[in-house]
Amino acid sequence: MSERGALSLPPRRYSKLWLAFARTVERTAAGLGGRVFYRRWFLGPGRFRVREEVARVKALPIGLHGFCIVQLSDLHGGRFMGEGDLKHVIAAVLEQRPDVVVLTGDYITSRWQEVLGLMSELRKLEAPYGVFAIFGNHDYRGRNEHRIAELFRDAGIVVLRNQSVRIDTGNGTLGLVGLEDLEEAKLVDELSARAAVRPEDVEVVLCHNPNMAEELARPQCAAVLSGHTHGNQIDLPGFRHLGPEHAGERRQFGATAAITNVGLGVIGLPLRIGAPAEIVRLTLVAESV
């Protein structure tokens, strides 16, 4: 971290040969009906999970006790995710009656236009204190992330780009912090992002990549919510070393719970093994409860 609070991780880059192979596999799977298969087997009723998480907070203000945040991540619009595919997911989100809904990045796979097929469902999201989003590494493809931000704004979704909002319940305030992506953003400025959060606020940080959650942890931060890993997507012993660290884990750094959402979409193959698609329901409770 620099003196001005900049965070970063080295961006991953793949060879042209590997990318060509991956695109061929993806096109073939899509041509064989991959999107219909994925929607039916992984996004239908009872096919994805609502993962329950609790953050126990010391001296939690009464207005934040039971405060519910529902998180969606890694939608990956494109060959395997488009118009109508999130119908049952959005219904499940609304059934949770969240106080806040957050989206933690990767709305596209390769091109910004891929988010267009998701917007009719995403604009149905609602919560008393708002719907908020950050970007993931894929969302910077072609440096058109501003187009995604415009679409989200028109849908009533607030994009936090090294920014925070203070959510006042009347008896306790939540500081919701949103960071740019650690690998692909031009700048991730933690100090600017957290500048509006006051010492008495309970803080929740949104950061697509989970690999710097420990650096983001601090006593007033109840949780860092991330995505990115897909839970390895195909979570079999021979494949695990190929995937990222912290794939779907919950880790604890002092008072801060680092929660990695395994996501809803896929890359490469319309398949999940051992890592079911999920939404995360995080509830804040007093530490003594």
N, C-alpha and C positions, 0 to 999 in steps of 0.2 A: 504494500500500500504506500502511495506517495503521501507527502505532507498535506496535499489538498484532498485526500480521501479517495483517490482513484484506485479502483480494483480492476483486475483483468486476469484472464487465463489465456494461454496460447490457443489460437484457433486451430481446429483440426482440418487437415487437407488430405484429399485422397488422389491417387494417380488417375490419369485419364482412362487407363485400362480398367481399373476397378469401377469407376463411374459408369463406363459404357456397359460393363457386365451387369451392374445393379439396375441400370435403366432397362436393359433387355429383360431381366427377370421381372421387373415391375410391369412392363408393358405386356408380357406374356400372361402374367397372373391376372391382370386387368381384363385382357381379352378373353380369358376363360371364365369370366363372371366373378372376379374377385370382390368387387364392391358389394354385389348382392349377397355373396357368401359372408362377407365380414359383417354387414348390417344384420343379417339373420342370426348368425351364431355368436356375435359378440356385443351387439348393441340393442338386441331385442329385450323385451321384458324378462327379467330374471337372469339375463346373460351377463350383465355388468354388475358391479357391486357398489354399494354405498359404504365406504370405509369410515368407521367411527373413530375419531381421535379426540382426546381431551387434553387441554393445556391447563395445568393447575398453577394458579398465579397467587403469589403472596400478596396479602392486603388488597385483593381485587375489589374495586368499587362495586357497590351493590347494583348499580345500573349496568354493569358488564357481566354480572353473574348469569350464566346461561346464554351469553351472547353467542350466536351461531354464524359461522363463516362456512360457506360451501365453495369448494375449489374445483374447477375444471382445468385440465391441462392437456397439451399436446394433441390437439384435434387433427392436425395434418390434413387439411382439405386437399383434394387432389384425386388421384385415380381410385382411391378406396374410401373416400369420404366426401359427400356432397349433399345436395338438396334433399331434405327429409330424413337423412340418416340419423340425426340427433333427436328425433321426435321423442322417443321414450326417455332419453337421457334428460332432456329439458324438463319433461313432466316430472321425473324423479327429483330433479333439483328443486322445483317449485313445491313439491310435496314436503320437502324438508323445512319449509317456511323459514328460510335463512334471513338473518338480519343484514348480511352482506354476501354478495356473490363475487368471487374473484376468479380471473382466468390468468394462468401463468405461462402463456406463450406457446409458440409453434402452431399458429393457425393455418399455415401453408406448408407445402413440401418443397416446391421449386419456384413457383411464380405467384406474384401477389394476387392475380385473378382467382386463384384457387379458394380464396376466402369468400368469394361472392356466393358460392353455393351454400355457405354456412349461415349467411346473414339472416335469412328468413326465420331460422330457429333461434339464433343468438339474440335477436331483437325481442324475443319473448321473455328473456330473463328479466326478473325484477326482484327487488328486495327493498325494505323500508329505508335503508341507509345507502342504497346504491349498488351498482355493478361496476367493478374496476378491473383493469387488465394491465399486463406488462407484455413485453415482447420476448420471444425466444430466439435462438440462433437462426432458425430457418426464416424468420420473419424479415430478416435484413437482406434476403436474396434480391439482387438487382438494385439494392438501396431504394426500395419502394415502400419502406415501412410507413412513410407518411400517408400513403394511400389507405393502408389498413387502418391507421389512426383516424382518418377522416370518415371511413365507413363506420367504425365503432362509435365515433362521436355522434353521427347521425342516428345511430341505434340507441343512444342514451348510455353508452358504455364509456366510462372515463379511463383513458390510458395514462398511466403514471410512468413518466420517463425521468428517472432520477428526481422524483417528486414524492410528496406525501400529502395526505389529507387527515384532518382531525375530525373524528366522528363523535359528536357530543350526544350522549344518551340522556342528558339531564342530571345524571348522577354517576359520572364516570366518562372518561374520554378515551377512545381508541385511536392511536396514531397508526395509520396504514401507510406503509412505505413501499414504493415501487421502484425497483432498479432496472436499468437497461441490461442487456445480456452481457455476461462476462467475457464471452469469446468474440462476438461479432460487433458489438456496439463501438462507436468511435470513442466514447467516454462513459465509464461507469463511475459516478461521483457519489460516494456514500455520504459524505458530509452535506452536500447540497440536498440529497434525498431526505436526510434525516433532520434537516435544519428546522422544520416547522414543528417537530415533535417536542413536547415539553417534558420535563423530568417527571411530572406526576402522571403522564399518560401511560397507558398500557400499549405496548407496541407490537405490531405484527408486520413482518417484512416479506415482500414478494420478490423472489429472485429465481429466475428460470433454472439456472444451473445450481445444483446443490453443493458443489465442491468447495465453496467458501463459506458455508453456513457457520462454521466455528468462528471465523473471523467476524461474522455479523452478529454473533450472540453477544448479549449484554444483559445485566440484571433486569431492566425494565422491558426487555423483549420477550414476549410470551412464546412466539413461534416464528420460524422462517419457513415459508411455504415455497416449494420448488417442484419441478417436473423433470423433463429432459431425458431421463434414463429409460423410459418405457418399461421399467422393471426387467430390463434385458429383452423384453418382448417374447423371445423364445428362451425360457429359463430352464435349460437343461444342463446337466453337469459339463458336457463337452463344449458348451457355448459360453459359459459364464465368464471365462477369462477374456472373452472378446468384448464384453459389455463394459459400461462405465461403473465406477464405484457408487456405493450408496443407492443401489437400484431398488427403490421402493421401501427403503428402510426408514424407521424413525430413530433418530439419535438424540441424545440429550446433552446439551452443553450448559451446565449450571442451570439457570432458570429458563433457558431457551430450548424449546422442542424444535428440532429440525425434521420436517416432514416432507418426504419425497413422494409425490403423486405419480403413479405409473402411467397415467394418461388414458386417453380414449381412442386415439388414432394409431396408425401403424405406418412403417416405412418398409419398402421392399417387397414384403409378402403380407397378404391379408390374413395374418395368423398370429395368435397369441397362445403360448403354452406356459402354464405356471405363472402367468402375469395377467390376470383378467383385467379388462378395461374397468376403470373405476372413476367415481367422484369421491372427494374427501369431504366429510362433515366434521369440522373442528368446533368444539364447544369450549368456551372459557369458563372455568369454575374456580372458586376460592380454594386455596391450597389445603385448607383443613377439611374440605368436603370429601 
